[in-house]
Amino acid sequence: MPGKLRVFISSTMEDLENERAVVAKQLRLLNFEPVNAENMLPTGVSSWEQIYEELQTCHVFVLLIGARYGWIPTSGPLSQQNISVTHGEFQAAQSLGLPVLPFFKALRERNARQSREGKRRDAFRREVEDWGRGRFRGVFRNVIDLAEIVGAAVVQMLSDNFQRDQLRTRRMYATELTSPVPVPEEVILPLQLTKSVAEGRAVLCVGAGMSIGAGLPAVNELAAVLKRLKSPDPVPNLRQILNGVWTGYGQN
């Protein structure tokens, strides 16, 4: 039996702790499996390795962006890129081809936008919602709004994917039905065969599917004819018998 749809929840921890908890609860109510860092058990590998391994087993990536840009590690691969853990999770999800569902918290503190943290956060937001490479995002003001729109977005994404798969299957089936039947290549009969048929020394037989439609005897009647051949010169005798069978068959 297939397992549950696994949804990775990515966000900064300190400012969105309640939001993360509410989203995880809503996903469980919808029979999905939420995946978040606070519930990960130690596995003996580094934190980023474990996060990346979890991302590889997930089906959807939910990104929550609030007032903070997030912590930038001082060692490891993310420190080399000088990006936060949340930012790194987003880029990893993209590289893995996961559907990304972003949600931005509506901000009121205008002055914080001039700080270094605020500038990094806004640059991250612009990267996520970039028109050319980004995606549409939901906006929330409180945890109640967030729970509803995240649940609705995940369900809608699954519904859209199902409908696209159905339409793709129907189009493929319709294409197969309407594809032109390939015209067989011209068959050149051996000269000796055509000459034998023209001189009455050979008889051409076709399958019952063509014989019956053309008013000719089927294979069982032809077999009965062949059993009645006793003449030392079988071709004239065969032609005579077949003419009688065809005449009788055409009258039936």
N, C-alpha and C positions, 0 to 999 in steps of 0.2 A: 504494500500500500504506500503511495507517495507521501512524503513528509509534508509538514506545513510550509507555507511561504515564509521565508526568513527575511525580516526587514531590519536593516542596520540603521540605528539612530545615531546621527553625528551632530555634535554641537559643543560649545564651550560648557564647562561643568558648573562654575560658580554662579553665573547669572541665569542659567536655564535649568537648574536642578528640578524645579517643580514641573516645568514643561516636558522634560524628558520622561519623568515618571508618569505624567498623564498620557502622553503619547504611547508609552509602552503598555499601559493599562488598556487603552482603547484598541490597540492592535490585538491584544490577547482576547478581548471581547469579540473581535471579528474572526477569531480562530487563526490569527497569524502568530508567528514567533518573533518577538522583538529581540534584537541583538544590540546590547550597549556595553560600553567598557566597564561600567560599575558592577556588572554581574559576571564578568569574565573571571574564571578561576586560573590560578597560576599553572603554567604548563612547562616551565623550565626554559622558555625562550624569552627574547627581549620583548618589551611592551609593543613596539612597532611591528615586530614579526608576528606576534599573536593577533594584533589588530588586522594585519594584512591577510593572515590565514582565515580569520573570521569573514572578512570581506569576500574572499574567494568562494565561500559557501553560501553567501546571501543572494537574494533575488532582486531586492529593491534597496535603494539608498535614500533615506529621509534626512535632509539637511536642515537644521534649525540655526538661524543666525540672529543673534540678539545685539546687545550693546557692545560686547567685547569681541576682539579679534581672536584672542586665545593665546595660550602659552606656546612659546617657541622653544623646542628642546635645545639643550646646549651640546648634545652629542648625538651621533647617529645620522641617518640619511636626511632627516628633516632639518637638522641643524645646518647641513651643507647647503640646503636650498633656502634657509632662513625663512621658513614658513611655519605656521602654527600646526598643531596636531589636527585640528578640524580641517584646515586647508589641505593638509596632506591626505587626510581621509577622502576628501572630495576628489582630489586629483587621482588617487588610487582607484576610486570607484569608477571614474571616467575611463581610466586605462583598462579596467576589467569589463567595460561595456555594460555596467549596471544602469538601469533606469534611475535617474536622479530626480527626486521630488523636493525642491527647495521651498522653505517657508521663512519669511523675514518678519521679525518683530517690528512693529511701528515704533519709531524712535521720536522722542520729544526733546531731548537735551541737545540743542543746537551747538552749544559751546564745546561739547565734547568732541565734535567732529574736527576740531582744529588740533587736537592732541595727536601724538604719534599713533596711539592705539586706535583712535577714531579714524585716522587716515588709512591705516592698514585694513580696518574693518570695512570701510566704504569701498576701498579698492577690491577687496575680496567679493563684496556684494556685486560690484560692477562686472567682475569676472564671471560670476555665476549667472547673471541675467543679461550678459552681453547678447545683443541681437543676432550677431552672426554665428557665434559659437555657443551661446548660452541657452537658457530655457525660461519659460514662464514660471513665476513663483507666486505662492500664496502669501498673504499678509495677515498677521494676527495681532491682537492687542492684549489678549489674556489667555489663560490656559484652557478655558472652556471653548473659546473659538478655535483654538489650535487643535484640540482633540477631535472636534467635528470635521474640520477641513482636511486633516491628515487622513482620517479614516475614509472620508469620501473620496479623496484623491487616489488612495491605494486601490479601493474597490473600482473606481472609474478606470484606472489604468489597466486593471485585469480585464474589465469588460471590453475596453477598446482593443486590447491585444487579442482577445478571443474573437471579436467581430472581424478584425483584420485577418486573422488566420482562416476564419470561415469564408470570407470573401476571396482570399487568395486561393483556397481550395476549389471554390466554385468556378473561378476564372480559369484555373488550370483544367478542370473537368470540361468546361464549355469549349476551351481551345482544342482539347483532344477530340471533342465531338464534331467541331466545325473544320478541323484540319482536312485539306484536300487529300483524297485517296491517291496514293502514288500510282502513276501510270506504269504498267509493266513494260519492260524493254521488249522490242520486237524480237520474236522468235523466228529464226530461219530454219525451216525443216530441211533435212537432207534431200538432195535432188533425187536420189534413188527411191526414197520413200514416196515422194510426191508422184513420181513416174509410175510406181507400182499401184498407187491408189487410182490414178487416172486410167490405167490399163485394166483395172478390175482385179489385180492380183493381190490386193491388200485391202483390209477394212479398218477404218479408224473407229475407235471406241472412246467414249468419254464417260465421266462419272455420272451416277444417277441424278445428281443435282442438276446437271445440264440435260441429260437424256429425257427425263420426265417432262421438264419444261418445254422441250422441243417436240414432244409427242413420240419419243422413242422408247423402246423397252428398257426396263431397269436391269440391274446386274443379275438378278435371279432368273429372269426370263432369258437373258443372254446365255447363262450357264446351261439352262435346259436345251437351248438351241445347239450348243457345242456338243452336248452328249448325244444328240441325234445325228451327228455327222458320221456317215459310214462310207461315203463315196471315196474311191481312191484318188479322185481329183477334188479335194475338199473345197477349193475356192468357189467354183461355180455352184456346188451344192449349198455352201454356206450362204452365198448371195441369194439363191433361190429361197432358202428357208427363212432368212432374215427379211426378205421382201414380204413374205407371207406374214411373219410376226409383226412387222411394222404396220402392214395394212390392217391387220386385226387389232393392233394396239391403238392405232389412230381412230378406229371406229368405236372403241370402248368409252 
